[in-house]
Amino acid sequence: MYSSLGNAFTGFKQFDKATRCHLESIRVRELDPSTQGEMIAMSYTNLGSCLPWQGALDGAEETLHKVLHRFNRRLECSQYAMGNVYLAQDRVQAALDLHSEVLSRFLERSGYDHTDTAHSCHKVGVLHHMLGEPDMVL
């Protein structure tokens, strides 16, 4: 619940409140032994997605590395968020590499007609364009 509230605050650009909610979500979930690892991972991912809006790119990168190494390297939402952090850090090639990996997973899991695939495909296209490769075909 705290993490969902944090996402709502992020949507309203109330990033300090969002960060506090995500941190509380992590604290509560870490204390509960019945909490699934993926639930905690989502709280960390939500925090890592919120921090760049505050200019805390290093904190976002550290948080997302933590979730990717601790919980699940193949957690697409965490990788997508990390790719966005790399892009904000002007590490366009690293962002493209990660977003391309995410796109491949979305294609395998959901096919071409899913919204996750569409968002990911758009991001990969934008990154190719930024690197001066506007005519890339997937």
Backbone torsions as a table, in degrees:
resi	resn	phi	psi	omega
1	MET	NA	-42.6	-179.4
2	TYR	-61.4	-41.1	-178.2
3	SER	-67.8	-37.3	176.0
4	SER	-64.1	-40.3	176.1
5	LEU	-63.3	-40.2	176.1
6	GLY	-60.5	-40.3	177.7
7	ASN	-63.8	-38.6	177.9
8	ALA	-64.2	-44.6	178.0
9	PHE	-62.3	-37.1	176.4
10	THR	-60.6	-43.5	178.9
11	GLY	-60.4	-30.0	178.7
12	PHE	-95.5	11.8	178.2
13	LYS	59.3	31.7	174.3
14	GLN	-104.0	73.1	-166.9
15	PHE	-70.9	-32.6	177.0
16	ASP	-63.6	-44.3	177.7
17	LYS	-65.1	-39.9	179.3
18	ALA	-60.8	-45.9	-179.9
19	THR	-61.0	-44.9	179.1
20	ARG	-60.5	-41.1	178.9
21	CYS	-64.8	-43.3	179.9
22	HIS	-65.1	-40.3	178.0
23	LEU	-65.0	-38.7	177.4
24	GLU	-66.4	-39.3	176.8
25	SER	-59.5	-45.0	178.9
26	ILE	-62.8	-45.3	-178.8
27	ARG	-59.6	-48.4	-178.0
28	VAL	-64.8	-44.3	-177.9
29	ARG	-68.5	-34.2	178.0
30	GLU	-67.5	-29.1	-179.4
31	LEU	-78.6	-21.9	-175.2
32	ASP	-94.6	108.7	-177.3
33	PRO	-65.4	-17.0	-179.9
34	SER	-85.5	-6.5	-178.0
35	THR	-69.0	130.8	177.1
36	GLN	-68.0	145.6	179.2
37	GLY	-57.9	-36.6	-178.6
38	GLU	-68.7	-28.9	176.8
39	MET	-67.7	-43.0	176.9
40	ILE	-65.2	-41.9	179.6
41	ALA	-58.7	-39.8	179.1
42	MET	-65.6	-36.5	177.3
43	SER	-64.3	-43.1	176.5
44	TYR	-63.8	-41.3	179.5
45	THR	-63.1	-43.2	178.1
46	ASN	-61.7	-40.4	175.9
47	LEU	-63.3	-46.1	179.7
48	GLY	-62.7	-27.3	177.6
49	SER	-81.2	-24.6	-178.9
50	CYS	-82.6	-37.9	-173.4
51	LEU	-58.4	-37.6	179.0
52	PRO	-59.9	-30.4	178.9
53	TRP	-64.3	-20.3	178.6
54	GLN	-97.8	3.2	-177.9
55	GLY	81.8	9.3	-177.5
56	ALA	-92.7	64.3	-176.3
57	LEU	-66.5	-39.1	179.1
58	ASP	-65.2	-41.1	177.1
59	GLY	-64.2	-38.7	177.9
60	ALA	-64.6	-46.0	-180.0
61	GLU	-61.9	-43.9	179.4
62	GLU	-61.8	-44.4	-179.8
63	THR	-63.1	-44.9	-178.3
64	LEU	-70.7	-35.4	173.4
65	HIS	-60.8	-41.8	-179.6
66	LYS	-59.3	-47.6	-177.2
67	VAL	-68.0	-38.3	-178.5
68	LEU	-69.0	-35.7	-179.6
69	HIS	-82.7	-36.1	-174.8
70	ARG	-81.2	-37.1	-169.3
71	PHE	-108.4	-57.7	-173.0
72	ASN	-165.6	108.5	179.8
73	ARG	-59.7	-25.0	-176.2
74	ARG	-97.4	18.5	178.8
75	LEU	-78.1	100.4	-170.4
76	GLU	-57.9	-39.6	-178.0
77	CYS	-64.5	-34.9	177.4
78	SER	-70.6	-40.3	177.6
79	GLN	-65.6	-40.6	178.5
80	TYR	-60.8	-45.6	178.4
81	ALA	-62.9	-41.1	178.7
82	MET	-64.1	-39.9	176.0
83	GLY	-59.3	-38.3	177.3
84	ASN	-67.5	-35.7	175.8
85	VAL	-64.9	-45.9	177.5
86	TYR	-57.9	-40.9	178.9
87	LEU	-63.2	-44.1	178.1
88	ALA	-63.5	-27.4	176.8
89	GLN	-85.2	4.6	-178.4
90	ASP	64.3	31.7	175.2
91	ARG	-102.9	68.6	-169.0
92	VAL	-63.7	-42.5	-179.4
93	GLN	-64.1	-41.7	177.5
94	ALA	-63.7	-39.6	177.2
95	ALA	-62.9	-44.4	179.3
96	LEU	-62.0	-44.7	179.9
97	ASP	-58.0	-45.7	-177.7
98	LEU	-70.8	-44.3	179.4
99	HIS	-65.7	-32.5	176.2
100	SER	-65.6	-39.7	177.0
101	GLU	-63.1	-43.0	178.6
102	VAL	-63.3	-43.9	179.1
103	LEU	-58.9	-43.3	178.3
104	SER	-58.5	-42.3	179.7
105	ARG	-67.1	-42.1	177.9
106	PHE	-62.3	-41.0	179.1
107	LEU	-62.2	-44.5	179.3
108	GLU	-62.5	-44.6	-173.6
109	ARG	-80.3	-41.4	-168.8
110	SER	-118.6	-13.2	-179.0
111	GLY	80.5	-174.7	-174.4
112	TYR	-77.2	-18.4	-171.7
113	ASP	-94.9	6.8	-177.0
114	HIS	-94.1	147.4	-178.6
115	THR	-64.2	-34.6	177.3
116	ASP	-60.6	-42.3	178.2
117	THR	-63.3	-42.6	-179.5
118	ALA	-62.7	-45.9	178.8
119	HIS	-61.5	-43.8	-178.4
120	SER	-66.8	-41.4	178.5
121	CYS	-61.9	-42.1	177.7
122	HIS	-60.9	-44.9	-179.3
123	LYS	-62.0	-44.2	179.3
124	VAL	-63.1	-41.2	177.7
125	GLY	-62.3	-43.5	177.9
126	VAL	-61.1	-43.0	-179.0
127	LEU	-66.5	-40.4	175.1
128	HIS	-60.1	-42.9	178.9
129	HIS	-61.7	-42.2	179.3
130	MET	-62.3	-29.7	179.5
131	LEU	-88.2	5.7	178.0
132	GLY	81.4	25.0	179.7
133	GLU	-122.1	63.6	-172.3
134	PRO	-70.4	-16.4	-174.5
135	ASP	-103.4	24.1	-179.8
136	MET	-67.0	141.0	178.1
137	VAL	-118.7	132.9	179.3
138	LEU	-84.2	NA	NA
